[in-house]
Amino acid sequence: MIKNLDKAFKVQGLIGIMLVVIFATQGHAIGAGYGFFIGIMNVVMLSFTFSKASTHAEEDPKTGILILYMSAVIRFVLLAVLFVLGLSFLDASQAFPVVLTFVLMQLGQLFNLKGKRRLTD
């Protein structure tokens, strides 16, 4: 599982860096950089909770599932707060790079799912 997370970090990091460079040529490096930050925070929180859930699932599977559900709620709220804070401090022209960088980085998570039948494989 750690090997797959390393792959997800690399793919999403590469996508994020490419988008930051592309948007930097258009003068939107700060917005793309903030979208990159939000995307990396999401991946870090996801990997932390997956490892925590897998260690607890060995003792009690229900606890592992509960941790995953709670982490989904916490990540959703935290990402919403990060988006609202970031978009309130950035110019209106920076909103598109923030959202596009984050979304494309999350699409990079599909490379982590290749060949899996379940999310926990």
PyMOL commands that set and color helices and strands:
alter all, ss='L'
color gray80, all
select helices_A, chain A and resi 2-24+29-59+61-89+92-107+110-113
alter helices_A, ss='H'
color red, helices_A
deselect
rebuild
show_as cartoon
